[in-house]
Amino acid sequence: MSSDPRAVVVAADPNTDGAPPPAEEPADEPSAPVAGSKRRRNIIALLLSVIAIDVLAFLFVPPFPVGQPGQKITGIADLIAANLEFPSPHVVWDLAPDDPVGSEAILFFHPSISAPLLTMWIVMAVIVVFAFLATRRMTAVPGRVQNALEFAWESLENWAISLGGPGARKHIPLFTAFFLFILFSNWSGLLPFFGKIEALRAPTSDVNVTIGLALVVFVYFHFRGFQALGLRGYLGKFFVFTGFRHGVAGGLIDLFVGFIEFLLEFIKPVTLAMRLFGNIFGGEVALGVITALTIAVLPAAMLLLEGLLNFVQALIFSTLMLMYTIIAVESHGEEAHSAPAFADDPQGLEGPPIASMQPARH
């Protein structure tokens, strides 16, 4: 009997000559052009379906002028007016019916449950329920929902720390809460039945809601500033008297500049509120008018663009809240950037002294 191991291999498989068996060929996979062609066909079929539904809706459920159900549209002006939504919100439940709100009111104080307020509660309930269900059974190996939630949290956390540094970590929960609430409030206005049902309206398309959010930000970052620096230290950022050490003129200029900065603090909530309200309300009006004047393809493309802009507006509002807070907790000395070691050199601030870079002479 031969002790050569090759003889054993040959005996085990008489159809081989000692060479290793060939590797199995992978199954044929669809090429990239075929997959791309299939994707294009699906997109075209989806667009044609949307256009067909739009045409059928126009034929069987034609639009009518505002306040005149059953009447036919007489022109483009009726289509535009049917899609315009006035800033004054619809009152779902009036708690003071004897003192109604005028139709042209924008900012008012009236005990009632308006459509944006009702929608805001719905958005809050959706966020809370989703967060509870997604975090109820967290495991070391996350599933799809837990993985998506952790990815969103880590992305927002990295964004906040990259802008505000390690000191921003304590403000991340409020930053995330603002972002998620504003994002879902913005996106709620893009749903087809929002604006069609009077009891449902995007919360951030109402200036009353955006002013409320801005006032919360205003109170929060000033509270953090007083908490970190104290009353004297925080007010000292605006009213600086050290300039009088260099003369009366310098002291007066410092006081004037500080007073202007103090007044600008009260402009911050106004700009926060009006920026968010104007972008969301204006986007909804523009989307409604274009939908009335064109067929479904252009509004569908603009709907995607509006969804992206709504995301950006939510990120801008929450980021400004974070940056206002970071600036508020910094002392006056920390805000000034330290000058380089060669700042007093007469050759300027372009770099180290030129003389020090010359080679030594022997």
LOTORGU-466061 format. One line per field, with one value per residue (C-alpha): residue number from 1; x, y, z. Coordinates in steps of 0.001 Angstrom, whole numbers, plus 500000, padded with zeros to 6 digits. Example, Ala and Ser with C-alpha at 12.3 -4.5 7.8 and 13.67 -1.06 7.14 Angstrom:
// residues 2
nr <- c(1;2)
x <- c(512300;513670)
y <- c(495500;498940)
z <- c(507800;507140)
***
This chain:
// residues 362
nr <- c(1;2;3;4;5;6;7;8;9;10;11;12;13;14;15;16;17;18;19;20;21;22;23;24;25;26;27;28;29;30;31;32;33;34;35;36;37;38;39;40;41;42;43;44;45;46;47;48;49;50;51;52;53;54;55;56;57;58;59;60;61;62;63;64;65;66;67;68;69;70;71;72;73;74;75;76;77;78;79;80;81;82;83;84;85;86;87;88;89;90;91;92;93;94;95;96;97;98;99;100;101;102;103;104;105;106;107;108;109;110;111;112;113;114;115;116;117;118;119;120;121;122;123;124;125;126;127;128;129;130;131;132;133;134;135;136;137;138;139;140;141;142;143;144;145;146;147;148;149;150;151;152;153;154;155;156;157;158;159;160;161;162;163;164;165;166;167;168;169;170;171;172;173;174;175;176;177;178;179;180;181;182;183;184;185;186;187;188;189;190;191;192;193;194;195;196;197;198;199;200;201;202;203;204;205;206;207;208;209;210;211;212;213;214;215;216;217;218;219;220;221;222;223;224;225;226;227;228;229;230;231;232;233;234;235;236;237;238;239;240;241;242;243;244;245;246;247;248;249;250;251;252;253;254;255;256;257;258;259;260;261;262;263;264;265;266;267;268;269;270;271;272;273;274;275;276;277;278;279;280;281;282;283;284;285;286;287;288;289;290;291;292;293;294;295;296;297;298;299;300;301;302;303;304;305;306;307;308;309;310;311;312;313;314;315;316;317;318;319;320;321;322;323;324;325;326;327;328;329;330;331;332;333;334;335;336;337;338;339;340;341;342;343;344;345;346;347;348;349;350;351;352;353;354;355;356;357;358;359;360;361;362)
x <- c(500000;501326;501744;501559;498621;497998;496984;494279;492901;492857;491188;488500;487622;488458;487272;490053;493732;494925;493996;491743;488067;487038;485283;481573;480583;478359;474808;474071;473157;471261;473653;473651;472027;469138;468565;468734;466246;463851;464152;463375;460317;459051;459540;457754;454887;454581;454480;451885;449754;449908;448922;446030;444734;445061;443059;440348;440057;439664;436926;434902;435657;436249;437508;435176;435690;436299;433056;430986;430727;429146;430055;432448;435831;435643;439347;442879;442145;439690;442309;444890;442420;441361;444945;445799;445662;445408;447806;444915;444365;441045;439552;438569;437233;436498;436717;435522;432823;431642;434969;435737;439038;439050;439773;442825;444443;447974;449115;446392;445644;442440;441509;440837;442144;443220;444082;447878;447581;445618;448104;450971;449543;449213;452844;454020;452023;453486;457063;456557;454853;457489;460327;458701;458135;461598;463413;461248;463244;466737;469270;473020;472405;470011;467210;466174;464130;466679;469488;467702;467022;470630;471884;469663;470753;474459;474235;472614;475049;478077;476668;476132;479570;481320;479790;479737;482536;482301;480284;477392;476832;474545;472269;471899;468551;466837;468575;467305;463800;463581;464883;462516;459449;460046;460965;457802;455704;457104;456589;453023;452051;453161;450620;447737;444935;446619;445195;442212;440764;440303;441096;444597;447329;451126;452012;455023;452889;451248;453225;451768;453527;456847;456828;456203;459167;461390;460419;461364;464785;465106;464366;466557;469817;469521;468824;471912;473951;472906;473420;476964;478235;476004;474094;477128;479194;476420;475372;479047;479211;477004;477851;481645;483181;486813;487126;487218;490711;491928;489911;486386;485918;486900;484643;481648;482231;482355;479132;477387;478470;477424;474027;473477;474381;471973;469138;470020;469325;465635;465758;466871;463429;461807;464159;463855;460062;459643;462245;460600;457051;457835;459603;457003;453924;455374;456385;452890;451299;453736;453180;449389;449440;451754;449586;446537;448235;450133;449677;451109;454719;455968;454237;455676;459204;458569;457185;460564;462340;460008;460675;464414;463910;461773;464611;467055;464761;464450;468223;468779;466367;467766;471375;470791;469290;472444;474838;472957;473280;476999;477645;475565;477563;480922;482464;483543;487197;486549;484817;487933;490469;493966;496516;499540;502845;504222;501176;503131;505897;506054;506259;502597;500493;501284;503644;506664;509196;511130;514354;514108;513822;517084;520031;522670;525796;529117)
y <- c(500000;503384;506021;508881;511177;512047;508446;508771;511918;510240;507157;509215;510999;508965;511784;514125;514077;515521;519148;521051;521120;524207;526949;527253;530088;532713;532934;535481;538875;541586;544068;547746;548900;546462;547615;551273;550681;548979;551884;554394;552416;552415;556187;556834;554546;556356;559775;558601;557231;560540;562455;560076;560439;564220;564307;561992;564093;567238;565620;563914;566132;569556;572384;575177;578752;579309;579306;578296;574513;573186;576234;575937;577572;580645;581317;581062;583586;581150;578374;580595;581826;578245;577364;580464;580059;583167;583490;583633;580007;578240;577903;574317;574926;578475;578939;582542;582661;586103;587653;586293;586821;588900;587183;589389;588887;587511;587798;587617;586373;584395;581382;578789;575588;576484;574146;574618;573935;570732;569602;570453;568107;565380;565837;565742;562575;560890;561758;560622;557354;556550;557300;555136;552186;552457;552559;550133;547032;548187;545406;545177;544154;546856;546177;548473;550884;551085;551432;554326;556024;555687;556961;560052;560770;560292;562489;565335;564874;565012;568076;569903;569050;569967;573448;574140;571968;569721;572392;571803;568275;569372;571210;568322;567024;570390;570854;567456;568116;571414;569827;566842;568858;571553;569003;566925;570071;571357;568051;567756;570639;568616;565857;566012;566311;569101;572418;570663;569836;573041;571363;570368;572864;572764;574278;576179;577919;579842;582799;582263;578896;580143;583100;580687;578544;581620;582855;579484;579807;583411;582443;579348;580862;583903;581611;579560;582747;584031;580555;580256;583802;585262;588530;590799;588665;588232;591880;592819;591348;594203;597085;597328;600061;599031;601257;604330;603281;604419;607628;608948;608587;604906;604212;605872;603936;600646;601499;602444;599249;597158;598855;598060;594417;594368;595612;593033;590296;591193;590996;587361;585860;588059;586876;583255;583358;585279;583279;579964;581245;583012;580052;577451;579557;580915;577445;576058;578933;578580;574821;575266;577891;575849;572781;574779;576165;573094;569369;566859;566482;569944;569976;566523;567803;570938;568797;567051;570416;571777;568724;569421;573115;572177;569987;572880;575295;572895;572506;576286;577036;574380;575256;578944;577951;575986;578721;581438;579310;578630;582355;583235;581024;582381;585207;588423;587401;584019;585592;587564;585601;585712;587465;585559;585890;588103;590441;593428;593007;595998;593681;592752;589711;587722;585387;585205;588044;587974;588730;585533;583558;584875;582487;583279;584979;583465)
z <- c(500000;498998;501675;499189;500212;496558;495945;498601;496919;493548;494964;496662;493421;490303;487994;489101;488241;491521;490751;493173;492216;490268;492197;491710;489415;491025;489902;487239;488761;486945;485417;486372;483091;483568;487163;486077;483286;485684;488126;485378;484328;487908;488228;484923;485942;489281;487586;485064;487911;489773;486634;485953;489526;489247;485997;487352;490519;488418;486307;489014;492034;490495;492711;493729;494919;498641;500572;497524;497434;494259;492183;489255;489047;486820;486369;487650;490406;492007;491922;493608;496236;496985;497953;499960;503715;505844;508806;511274;512383;512426;515921;516612;520119;521222;524993;524766;522066;523157;522108;518613;516780;513614;510316;509659;513072;513053;516665;519299;522810;522870;525059;522396;520837;517318;514468;514872;518602;518023;515380;517722;520342;517708;516619;520235;520883;517804;518844;522451;521488;518877;521299;523991;521671;520121;523478;525423;524525;523678;523109;522602;518982;517744;515325;512494;514604;517415;514906;513158;516497;517653;514307;514560;518132;517399;514300;516228;519120;516820;515086;518379;519783;516534;516746;520476;521794;524870;526697;524315;525618;528453;525995;523536;524921;524407;521061;519896;521217;519319;516129;516147;517111;514487;511814;512228;512589;509304;507529;508794;506510;503474;504099;501591;504159;506131;505007;503449;506860;508833;512154;510965;510137;510420;513825;512522;509865;512721;514069;517545;517783;516423;518832;521691;520630;520304;523779;525263;523611;524872;528467;528333;527117;529392;532346;531483;531204;534642;536098;534755;535314;537986;537789;537780;535437;532875;532788;532694;529190;527979;530316;530325;532488;532120;529065;531291;532385;528974;528872;528905;525158;525184;528142;526481;523257;525195;526996;523748;521979;524992;525099;521405;522062;524994;522748;520111;522642;522410;518613;518661;519505;516844;514116;515242;515164;511917;509989;510814;510308;507024;505439;506389;505660;502430;501275;501852;499936;497037;496907;496903;494145;491905;492475;491345;488233;487021;486836;489266;488038;489016;492449;493192;492527;494585;497409;497697;497681;500338;502517;502294;503117;506111;507378;506965;508832;511764;511888;511700;514555;516882;516004;516749;520093;520866;519758;521660;524789;524243;523800;526863;529241;528089;530063;528431;528556;526937;523947;522954;520983;522377;520171;518881;520634;517837;517697;518985;516431;514051;511053;511398;512124;509013;510858;513111;512904;509686;511482;513463;510229;508770;508863;511422;510151;511058)
***
